[in-house]
Amino acid sequence: MKKKGFTLLEAVLYLAIAGMVIYFISGFAFNAIWGKSKIESIQGVSQEMQSVVDDISGTISDAIEVNGVN
Protein backbone atom coordinates (compact mmCIF):
# COMPACT_ATOMS: atom_id res chain seq x y z
CA MET A 1 0.00 0.00 0.00
CA LYS A 2 1.36 3.42 -1.05
CA LYS A 3 1.00 6.23 1.48
CA LYS A 4 -0.31 9.58 0.32
CA GLY A 5 0.24 12.98 1.91
CA PHE A 6 3.11 14.88 3.43
CA THR A 7 5.37 14.01 6.28
CA LEU A 8 5.77 16.60 9.00
CA LEU A 9 9.22 17.54 7.67
CA GLU A 10 7.90 18.07 4.15
CA ALA A 11 5.04 20.21 5.42
CA VAL A 12 7.38 22.38 7.51
CA LEU A 13 9.78 22.85 4.59
CA TYR A 14 6.91 23.69 2.24
CA LEU A 15 5.53 26.29 4.67
CA ALA A 16 8.99 27.81 5.20
CA ILE A 17 9.65 28.13 1.47
CA ALA A 18 6.15 29.46 0.74
CA GLY A 19 6.49 31.95 3.62
CA MET A 20 9.79 33.27 2.28
CA VAL A 21 8.38 33.65 -1.23
CA ILE A 22 5.33 35.53 0.06
CA TYR A 23 7.56 37.72 2.26
CA PHE A 24 9.79 38.77 -0.63
CA ILE A 25 6.91 39.32 -3.06
CA SER A 26 4.98 41.44 -0.56
CA GLY A 27 8.12 43.46 0.25
CA PHE A 28 8.69 44.13 -3.43
CA ALA A 29 5.05 45.16 -3.95
CA PHE A 30 5.13 47.42 -0.88
CA ASN A 31 8.30 49.15 -2.09
CA ALA A 32 6.89 49.56 -5.60
CA ILE A 33 3.70 51.20 -4.32
CA TRP A 34 5.36 53.51 -1.79
CA GLY A 35 8.30 54.22 -4.10
CA LYS A 36 5.94 55.51 -6.78
CA SER A 37 4.27 57.87 -4.28
CA LYS A 38 7.66 59.13 -3.11
CA ILE A 39 8.81 59.81 -6.68
CA GLU A 40 5.58 61.68 -7.46
CA SER A 41 6.03 63.80 -4.32
CA ILE A 42 9.62 64.64 -5.21
CA GLN A 43 8.58 65.60 -8.76
CA GLY A 44 5.82 67.86 -7.41
CA VAL A 45 8.22 69.62 -5.06
CA SER A 46 10.76 70.05 -7.87
CA GLN A 47 8.14 71.63 -10.12
CA GLU A 48 7.07 74.02 -7.35
CA MET A 49 10.68 74.97 -6.66
CA GLN A 50 11.26 75.68 -10.35
CA SER A 51 8.15 77.87 -10.43
CA VAL A 52 9.37 79.87 -7.42
CA VAL A 53 12.85 80.29 -8.93
CA ASP A 54 11.29 81.48 -12.20
CA ASP A 55 9.11 84.01 -10.33
CA ILE A 56 12.08 85.33 -8.35
CA SER A 57 14.24 85.55 -11.48
CA GLY A 58 11.50 87.44 -13.31
CA THR A 59 11.06 89.86 -10.42
CA ILE A 60 14.81 90.52 -10.25
CA SER A 61 15.05 91.01 -14.04
CA ASP A 62 12.16 93.49 -14.01
CA ALA A 63 13.56 95.48 -11.09
CA ILE A 64 14.47 99.08 -11.85
CA GLU A 65 16.62 99.62 -8.77
CA VAL A 66 17.98 97.69 -5.82
CA ASN A 67 17.81 99.30 -2.36
CA GLY A 68 17.32 102.75 -3.88
CA VAL A 69 20.34 102.50 -6.23
CA ASN A 70 19.81 102.70 -10.01
C-alpha positions as CSV (number, residue, x, y, z in Angstrom):
1,M,0.0,0.0,0.0
2,K,1.4,3.4,-1.1
3,K,1.0,6.2,1.5
4,K,-0.3,9.6,0.3
5,G,0.2,13.0,1.9
6,F,3.1,14.9,3.4
7,T,5.4,14.0,6.3
8,L,5.8,16.6,9.0
9,L,9.2,17.5,7.7
10,E,7.9,18.1,4.1
11,A,5.0,20.2,5.4
12,V,7.4,22.4,7.5
13,L,9.8,22.9,4.6
14,Y,6.9,23.7,2.2
15,L,5.5,26.3,4.7
16,A,9.0,27.8,5.2
17,I,9.7,28.1,1.5
18,A,6.1,29.5,0.7
19,G,6.5,32.0,3.6
20,M,9.8,33.3,2.3
21,V,8.4,33.6,-1.2
22,I,5.3,35.5,0.1
23,Y,7.6,37.7,2.3
24,F,9.8,38.8,-0.6
25,I,6.9,39.3,-3.1
26,S,5.0,41.4,-0.6
27,G,8.1,43.5,0.3
28,F,8.7,44.1,-3.4
29,A,5.1,45.2,-3.9
30,F,5.1,47.4,-0.9
31,N,8.3,49.2,-2.1
32,A,6.9,49.6,-5.6
33,I,3.7,51.2,-4.3
34,W,5.4,53.5,-1.8
35,G,8.3,54.2,-4.1
36,K,5.9,55.5,-6.8
37,S,4.3,57.9,-4.3
38,K,7.7,59.1,-3.1
39,I,8.8,59.8,-6.7
40,E,5.6,61.7,-7.5
41,S,6.0,63.8,-4.3
42,I,9.6,64.6,-5.2
43,Q,8.6,65.6,-8.8
44,G,5.8,67.9,-7.4
45,V,8.2,69.6,-5.1
46,S,10.8,70.0,-7.9
47,Q,8.1,71.6,-10.1
48,E,7.1,74.0,-7.4
49,M,10.7,75.0,-6.7
50,Q,11.3,75.7,-10.4
51,S,8.2,77.9,-10.4
52,V,9.4,79.9,-7.4
53,V,12.8,80.3,-8.9
54,D,11.3,81.5,-12.2
55,D,9.1,84.0,-10.3
56,I,12.1,85.3,-8.3
57,S,14.2,85.5,-11.5
58,G,11.5,87.4,-13.3
59,T,11.1,89.9,-10.4
60,I,14.8,90.5,-10.2
61,S,15.1,91.0,-14.0
62,D,12.2,93.5,-14.0
63,A,13.6,95.5,-11.1
64,I,14.5,99.1,-11.9
65,E,16.6,99.6,-8.8
66,V,18.0,97.7,-5.8
67,N,17.8,99.3,-2.4
68,G,17.3,102.8,-3.9
69,V,20.3,102.5,-6.2
70,N,19.8,102.7,-10.0
